[in-house]
Amino acid sequence: MHAPDRIAVSRSRGLTIHWQDGHTSHYDLRYLRDHCPCAACAVREAPAESASPFPLFTPALRIEGVEPVGSYALSIHFNDGHRTGIYSFDYLRRLCPHCLGAQTGPR
């Protein structure tokens, strides 16, 4: 199991996790929201394009709060009302953008 040493939360930028093994991961807000592991998001399809030429205003994505879930995960509350995703530390470590980039190579 991967365990964090420190977690820094920026409501407007995302999370930075300093892991006990010395690795550091940064997750920006959109990346976290797009990779939400909850059941509703796992089956979500791409949103349908609006037929309206006047798109509705959408406020900038922000974190409203972060709560620990036991000693194994975080629950992130976004300002779009979404708060059902439980991000386990193992999932976050596998999701690390730096590590994924190293595994997949240049695009």
N, C-alpha and C positions, 0 to 999 in steps of 0.2 A: 504494500500500500504506500502511495506517495503522501507525504505529510508536509504541510506548509510550516515554515518557520515564522514568516510575517506576511500579512495581507494588507495592502494599501488600497483603499477605495477612493476613487474620484467620481463624484456624482455625474460629472460632465464628460469624463474621458474613459472610465472603465476600471478594471482591476489590475493590480500588479501583485503577483505572488512570488515571494522569495521562498524557495523550497529548502528543506533540511539538507539536501545533497549539494547545495550551492547553486543550483540552477535558478534563473529568474524568468518568469513568464509574464508578458503583458497582454491583456485581452481588451480590445477597445469595445465600446458599448454595442455598436452594430454587430460585431462579430459574436459577442455573447448572446445577443437577442436572436440572431439568425441561427445559432447553434443550440437553442434551448432544447433540453432533453425531455421535456414533458410530453405526455401522450398526445395532447392536442396538436402540438407543434410537429411531432413526428409524422402525423398523417396529413398535415397541412399542405395544400397545393398552392402554387403561385397565385397571388391575388389576380382577379380578373381586371383587365384594363377598363378604366372608367370611360363611358361614352360621353361624359360631360367635358366640354372644353374649359370648364372652371373647376379645377381640382380644389378640394377642400384643404384648408391650412392644417398642417400637421406640426405640432410643436416638436422641437428638437428632443431626441431621445435622451433620457436621463435616468439615473438610478435614484430611486426614492429611499431605498434601504437594503441592507444585506443582513441576514440573520444566519447564525450557525445552525446546522441540522446535525444534532449529535456532535460527534467528533470526526465525522467523515465527509461533510458536505456543506454547501452554502445555498441558501434560498435568496434569490435576487428579486427585488421588487422594482419593476420599471414603471415610469410615469405613463405608459400607454395602458396601464391597468393589468398588465401581465405579471403574475407572481406565483405561478404553479410549478415552475421548473426547479428541480433540485439538482444542483451541479456538484456531483461528488468530486473529491479531490483527485481520484484516479481519472475520472472523465476530463477534468480540467487539464491535468498533466498530458493526457493523450491529445487534447485539443490545442495544446500550446502552438501558436502560429509559427514560432521559430523552429520548433521541432518538426512540425509538419512540412515546413519549407525545406528543411534539411533532408527529410525522407523522400520528398517528391522531386527535388531538384528544381532547376529553373524551368519556368513555363514559357 
